[in-house]
């Protein structure tokens, strides 16, 4: 099984707690689909997103084109103001555990795309048991529509595949 974890695409500048994507963000979301159609990324079998508009909008072109529904998961949401750091940490651990169980890892063709937020990704990189040192500086800053890919083995280890960013015109 493969897991790709994305930071949502570029959001609009807004004082709203739940802004939509900017024009650049919508372009990044479209480019994400293009990368799949061009076989630069694998075709997902499941789409999971935080309840925030920007996370859903990042995956919407994929969902529409691939006829997949987006599973909304509060567990992928950013750190909430009333939530303790430990509760946030535990919530992320639960998500990571749910995708690394034998029932999931026994499905080698399963490819999950998750879309979350900057703080969620930072914490996840500290929690993921990987064959790669995820404390390296390249895993500590997340641009909009940046992603990391893993293959999860039967022991629940996240084997690093790639780290990249979807940009408006190119993938880097």
Secondary structure, 3 states (H helix, E strand, C coil): CEEEEEECCCECCCCCCCCCECHHHHHHHHHHHHHHHCCCCCCCCEEEECCCHHHHHHHHHHHHHHCCCEEECHHHCCCCCCCCHHHHHHHHHHHHHHHCCHHHHCCCCCEEEEEECHHHHHHHHHHCCECCCCCCHHHCCCCCCEEEEEEECCCCCEEEEEEEEECCCCEC
